[in-house]
């Protein structure tokens, strides 16, 4: 679905200095390499590269990776399913997956990916994963995001058919008042408790659990992001 608005991706989801500061803070003085699972157009990998830190990004979308390579030719990018990242040579100082990318994986594939992350982190390496606050969403029959309005375009997002087993994520883009695409994908929600407990069972220690990249406390009853920082 994402190739259809690849050209608009950076306007819909622009680079956030706050997100990069959060990632850099948790990387600390470990240095690279760092791995972005679901890098989109690669702006965070590009930022690490500019700082002299080896960064590798992967995404399943060919158009996103094409833009990433054009943006940062010195950064290594791959068209690859995030759950297959172990095909790349490691180990890694930090692995991160932001923007709710991890929710695209069914739970069995997600936990298999987490087990691979455990095996491919350097000692005391960091794993950061951000999803939506599914604790809040799972209490609703449906949820629509406020439209994202840009010059000449409006981006729409909504969750439908919400159940503990999965939900439908619908997107649409209007340009100059005309709908240019509608699409949908299946997402796989997990509660915060399930995420924390599942990582603990796999040998991870929770370092931080917050609702945004400014470090605000997490409240399961407020719609927000859901950001976890783990180490081994």
C-alpha beads as a LAMMPS data file, in Angstrom:
LAMMPS data file: protein, C-alpha beads

232 atoms
231 bonds

1 atom types
1 bond types

-500.0 500.0 xlo xhi
-500.0 500.0 ylo yhi
-500.0 500.0 zlo zhi

Masses

1 110.0

Atoms # bond

1 1 1 0.000 0.000 0.000
2 1 1 2.777 2.453 0.883
3 1 1 4.260 2.795 -2.618
4 1 1 1.094 4.635 -3.575
5 1 1 2.017 7.634 -1.446
6 1 1 5.802 7.254 -1.356
7 1 1 6.184 10.633 -3.050
8 1 1 4.182 12.219 -0.199
9 1 1 5.684 10.177 2.638
10 1 1 8.121 12.818 3.875
11 1 1 5.395 15.423 4.049
12 1 1 3.006 13.084 5.858
13 1 1 5.661 11.754 8.245
14 1 1 8.467 14.342 8.324
15 1 1 11.783 13.849 10.085
16 1 1 11.396 14.586 13.796
17 1 1 14.401 15.974 15.700
18 1 1 12.709 14.737 18.886
19 1 1 12.560 11.155 17.633
20 1 1 16.188 11.309 16.539
21 1 1 17.230 12.763 19.904
22 1 1 15.433 9.896 21.679
23 1 1 17.168 7.287 19.521
24 1 1 20.558 8.970 19.956
25 1 1 20.097 9.218 23.717
26 1 1 19.471 5.502 24.044
27 1 1 22.313 4.627 21.694
28 1 1 24.564 6.625 24.008
29 1 1 28.267 6.035 23.511
30 1 1 27.838 2.548 22.077
31 1 1 28.485 3.738 18.528
32 1 1 27.202 1.706 15.624
33 1 1 26.073 -0.192 13.877
34 1 1 22.377 0.587 14.163
35 1 1 19.551 -1.092 12.259
36 1 1 16.191 0.457 11.355
37 1 1 13.476 -2.148 10.776
38 1 1 10.949 -0.466 8.483
39 1 1 12.993 2.614 7.621
40 1 1 10.576 4.160 5.113
41 1 1 12.473 6.837 3.216
42 1 1 15.440 6.448 5.532
43 1 1 15.723 9.842 7.194
44 1 1 16.796 8.516 10.618
45 1 1 19.433 6.254 9.085
46 1 1 20.649 9.223 7.065
47 1 1 20.917 11.300 10.240
48 1 1 23.025 8.626 11.947
49 1 1 25.243 8.451 8.852
50 1 1 25.806 12.213 9.006
51 1 1 26.938 11.745 12.613
52 1 1 29.508 9.164 11.520
53 1 1 27.550 6.206 12.909
54 1 1 27.140 3.164 10.680
55 1 1 23.437 2.741 9.953
56 1 1 21.516 0.166 7.945
57 1 1 17.869 0.496 6.963
58 1 1 15.459 -1.995 5.513
59 1 1 11.931 -1.732 4.238
60 1 1 9.703 -4.000 2.208
61 1 1 8.647 -1.164 -0.106
62 1 1 10.833 -0.679 -3.181
63 1 1 9.772 2.935 -3.739
64 1 1 10.580 3.892 -0.147
65 1 1 14.038 2.352 -0.407
66 1 1 14.661 4.073 -3.748
67 1 1 13.997 7.420 -2.056
68 1 1 16.163 6.443 0.916
69 1 1 19.111 5.571 -1.336
70 1 1 18.752 8.842 -3.223
71 1 1 18.674 10.766 0.068
72 1 1 21.713 9.113 1.627
73 1 1 23.933 7.235 -0.866
74 1 1 26.488 6.528 1.868
75 1 1 23.932 4.604 3.934
76 1 1 23.238 0.911 3.396
77 1 1 19.612 0.143 2.542
78 1 1 17.842 -3.108 1.662
79 1 1 14.432 -4.094 0.316
80 1 1 13.687 -6.760 2.902
81 1 1 10.949 -7.963 5.248
82 1 1 11.801 -6.749 8.752
83 1 1 11.310 -10.255 10.135
84 1 1 14.140 -11.476 7.868
85 1 1 16.702 -8.928 9.054
86 1 1 18.970 -11.700 10.405
87 1 1 19.974 -12.353 6.795
88 1 1 22.119 -9.224 7.166
89 1 1 25.467 -9.401 8.948
90 1 1 25.389 -8.178 12.539
91 1 1 25.622 -7.841 15.457
92 1 1 24.071 -4.462 16.250
93 1 1 24.475 -1.865 18.970
94 1 1 20.879 -0.781 18.511
95 1 1 17.900 -2.090 16.547
96 1 1 14.778 0.028 16.318
97 1 1 11.348 -0.164 14.720
98 1 1 9.210 2.962 14.969
99 1 1 6.041 4.280 13.362
100 1 1 3.902 1.247 14.292
101 1 1 5.783 -0.866 11.736
102 1 1 5.971 -3.877 14.058
103 1 1 2.169 -4.142 14.138
104 1 1 2.240 -5.325 10.519
105 1 1 3.663 -8.649 11.707
106 1 1 1.320 -11.380 12.982
107 1 1 2.195 -12.195 16.569
108 1 1 4.043 -15.421 15.802
109 1 1 6.268 -13.616 13.274
110 1 1 6.769 -10.675 15.626
111 1 1 8.012 -12.898 18.444
112 1 1 10.251 -14.845 16.074
113 1 1 11.713 -11.493 15.013
114 1 1 12.237 -10.493 18.666
115 1 1 14.072 -13.768 19.290
116 1 1 16.346 -12.985 16.336
117 1 1 16.915 -9.512 17.766
118 1 1 17.989 -11.098 21.062
119 1 1 20.575 -13.156 19.209
120 1 1 21.842 -10.276 17.064
121 1 1 22.345 -7.489 19.597
122 1 1 25.783 -6.738 20.965
123 1 1 26.168 -7.113 24.721
124 1 1 24.079 -4.414 26.426
125 1 1 22.644 -3.484 23.027
126 1 1 19.306 -1.675 22.782
127 1 1 16.031 -2.644 21.098
128 1 1 13.444 0.128 20.675
129 1 1 9.967 -0.644 19.383
130 1 1 7.102 1.799 18.955
131 1 1 3.512 0.806 18.250
132 1 1 0.186 2.490 18.914
133 1 1 -1.433 2.419 22.335
134 1 1 -3.376 -0.726 21.568
135 1 1 -4.654 -0.826 25.170
136 1 1 -6.788 2.196 24.252
137 1 1 -7.664 1.182 20.690
138 1 1 -8.805 -2.320 21.634
139 1 1 -11.581 -0.817 23.740
140 1 1 -13.165 0.814 20.669
141 1 1 -15.225 -0.514 17.731
142 1 1 -13.412 1.878 15.351
143 1 1 -11.097 4.880 15.468
144 1 1 -10.402 7.700 13.001
145 1 1 -7.279 9.854 13.197
146 1 1 -7.670 13.609 12.671
147 1 1 -6.982 14.327 8.980
148 1 1 -3.432 15.415 8.240
149 1 1 -3.650 18.548 6.086
150 1 1 -0.735 19.665 3.902
151 1 1 -0.463 22.114 1.025
152 1 1 -2.861 20.751 -1.545
153 1 1 -3.317 17.370 0.129
154 1 1 -5.146 15.657 2.991
155 1 1 -4.137 12.296 4.424
156 1 1 -6.779 10.132 6.125
157 1 1 -6.266 7.181 8.491
158 1 1 -8.706 4.970 10.365
159 1 1 -8.875 1.692 12.275
160 1 1 -11.897 -0.499 11.547
161 1 1 -13.172 -3.942 12.548
162 1 1 -11.128 -3.816 15.750
163 1 1 -10.750 -7.117 17.596
164 1 1 -7.986 -8.526 19.826
165 1 1 -6.961 -10.724 16.888
166 1 1 -6.503 -7.878 14.415
167 1 1 -7.912 -4.763 12.781
168 1 1 -8.132 -3.065 9.402
169 1 1 -5.988 0.016 8.854
170 1 1 -7.444 2.200 6.095
171 1 1 -5.609 5.082 4.458
172 1 1 -6.595 7.617 1.854
173 1 1 -4.977 10.600 0.183
174 1 1 -6.818 13.538 -1.369
175 1 1 -4.909 15.898 -3.646
176 1 1 -6.587 19.158 -4.649
177 1 1 -9.878 17.755 -3.384
178 1 1 -9.677 14.558 -5.455
179 1 1 -9.160 11.139 -3.880
180 1 1 -6.037 9.642 -5.481
181 1 1 -5.993 6.402 -3.539
182 1 1 -7.658 4.305 -0.871
183 1 1 -5.988 1.272 0.592
184 1 1 -6.020 -0.985 3.626
185 1 1 -3.781 -3.421 5.461
186 1 1 -4.296 -5.815 8.366
187 1 1 -2.583 -4.907 11.646
188 1 1 -1.993 -7.091 14.687
189 1 1 -2.424 -5.299 18.034
190 1 1 -0.869 -6.364 21.336
191 1 1 -1.442 -4.952 24.789
192 1 1 1.403 -3.324 26.686
193 1 1 1.406 -6.150 29.205
194 1 1 1.734 -8.740 26.449
195 1 1 4.655 -6.851 24.897
196 1 1 6.494 -6.391 28.192
197 1 1 5.885 -9.941 29.424
198 1 1 6.810 -11.466 26.064
199 1 1 10.120 -9.639 26.040
200 1 1 10.863 -10.612 29.631
201 1 1 10.306 -14.256 28.714
202 1 1 12.935 -13.829 25.998
203 1 1 15.560 -12.360 28.286
204 1 1 15.008 -8.630 27.734
205 1 1 14.997 -5.992 30.451
206 1 1 12.627 -3.020 30.133
207 1 1 14.572 0.253 30.322
208 1 1 11.813 2.746 29.494
209 1 1 8.117 2.717 28.601
210 1 1 6.686 6.058 27.466
211 1 1 3.857 7.501 25.397
212 1 1 5.875 9.884 23.222
213 1 1 9.436 10.777 22.302
214 1 1 9.507 13.573 24.865
215 1 1 9.357 10.864 27.542
216 1 1 5.806 11.415 28.810
217 1 1 4.442 8.729 31.097
218 1 1 2.314 6.016 29.531
219 1 1 -1.424 5.915 30.269
220 1 1 -3.354 2.990 28.727
221 1 1 -6.559 5.032 28.771
222 1 1 -5.212 7.893 26.609
223 1 1 -4.660 7.582 22.861
224 1 1 -0.950 7.895 22.197
225 1 1 2.102 6.151 20.909
226 1 1 3.472 3.207 22.893
227 1 1 7.269 3.219 23.029
228 1 1 9.391 0.507 24.659
229 1 1 13.153 0.488 25.206
230 1 1 14.671 -2.898 26.016
231 1 1 18.180 -4.160 26.583
232 1 1 19.762 -7.563 27.028

Bonds

1 1 1 2
2 1 2 3
3 1 3 4
4 1 4 5
5 1 5 6
6 1 6 7
7 1 7 8
8 1 8 9
9 1 9 10
10 1 10 11
11 1 11 12
12 1 12 13
13 1 13 14
14 1 14 15
15 1 15 16
16 1 16 17
17 1 17 18
18 1 18 19
19 1 19 20
20 1 20 21
21 1 21 22
22 1 22 23
23 1 23 24
24 1 24 25
25 1 25 26
26 1 26 27
27 1 27 28
28 1 28 29
29 1 29 30
30 1 30 31
31 1 31 32
32 1 32 33
33 1 33 34
34 1 34 35
35 1 35 36
36 1 36 37
37 1 37 38
38 1 38 39
39 1 39 40
40 1 40 41
41 1 41 42
42 1 42 43
43 1 43 44
44 1 44 45
45 1 45 46
46 1 46 47
47 1 47 48
48 1 48 49
49 1 49 50
50 1 50 51
51 1 51 52
52 1 52 53
53 1 53 54
54 1 54 55
55 1 55 56
56 1 56 57
57 1 57 58
58 1 58 59
59 1 59 60
60 1 60 61
61 1 61 62
62 1 62 63
63 1 63 64
64 1 64 65
65 1 65 66
66 1 66 67
67 1 67 68
68 1 68 69
69 1 69 70
70 1 70 71
71 1 71 72
72 1 72 73
73 1 73 74
74 1 74 75
75 1 75 76
76 1 76 77
77 1 77 78
78 1 78 79
79 1 79 80
80 1 80 81
81 1 81 82
82 1 82 83
83 1 83 84
84 1 84 85
85 1 85 86
86 1 86 87
87 1 87 88
88 1 88 89
89 1 89 90
90 1 90 91
91 1 91 92
92 1 92 93
93 1 93 94
94 1 94 95
95 1 95 96
96 1 96 97
97 1 97 98
98 1 98 99
99 1 99 100
100 1 100 101
101 1 101 102
102 1 102 103
103 1 103 104
104 1 104 105
105 1 105 106
106 1 106 107
107 1 107 108
108 1 108 109
109 1 109 110
110 1 110 111
111 1 111 112
112 1 112 113
113 1 113 114
114 1 114 115
115 1 115 116
116 1 116 117
117 1 117 118
118 1 118 119
119 1 119 120
120 1 120 121
121 1 121 122
122 1 122 123
123 1 123 124
124 1 124 125
125 1 125 126
126 1 126 127
127 1 127 128
128 1 128 129
129 1 129 130
130 1 130 131
131 1 131 132
132 1 132 133
133 1 133 134
134 1 134 135
135 1 135 136
136 1 136 137
137 1 137 138
138 1 138 139
139 1 139 140
140 1 140 141
141 1 141 142
142 1 142 143
143 1 143 144
144 1 144 145
145 1 145 146
146 1 146 147
147 1 147 148
148 1 148 149
149 1 149 150
150 1 150 151
151 1 151 152
152 1 152 153
153 1 153 154
154 1 154 155
155 1 155 156
156 1 156 157
157 1 157 158
158 1 158 159
159 1 159 160
160 1 160 161
161 1 161 162
162 1 162 163
163 1 163 164
164 1 164 165
165 1 165 166
166 1 166 167
167 1 167 168
168 1 168 169
169 1 169 170
170 1 170 171
171 1 171 172
172 1 172 173
173 1 173 174
174 1 174 175
175 1 175 176
176 1 176 177
177 1 177 178
178 1 178 179
179 1 179 180
180 1 180 181
181 1 181 182
182 1 182 183
183 1 183 184
184 1 184 185
185 1 185 186
186 1 186 187
187 1 187 188
188 1 188 189
189 1 189 190
190 1 190 191
191 1 191 192
192 1 192 193
193 1 193 194
194 1 194 195
195 1 195 196
196 1 196 197
197 1 197 198
198 1 198 199
199 1 199 200
200 1 200 201
201 1 201 202
202 1 202 203
203 1 203 204
204 1 204 205
205 1 205 206
206 1 206 207
207 1 207 208
208 1 208 209
209 1 209 210
210 1 210 211
211 1 211 212
212 1 212 213
213 1 213 214
214 1 214 215
215 1 215 216
216 1 216 217
217 1 217 218
218 1 218 219
219 1 219 220
220 1 220 221
221 1 221 222
222 1 222 223
223 1 223 224
224 1 224 225
225 1 225 226
226 1 226 227
227 1 227 228
228 1 228 229
229 1 229 230
230 1 230 231
231 1 231 232
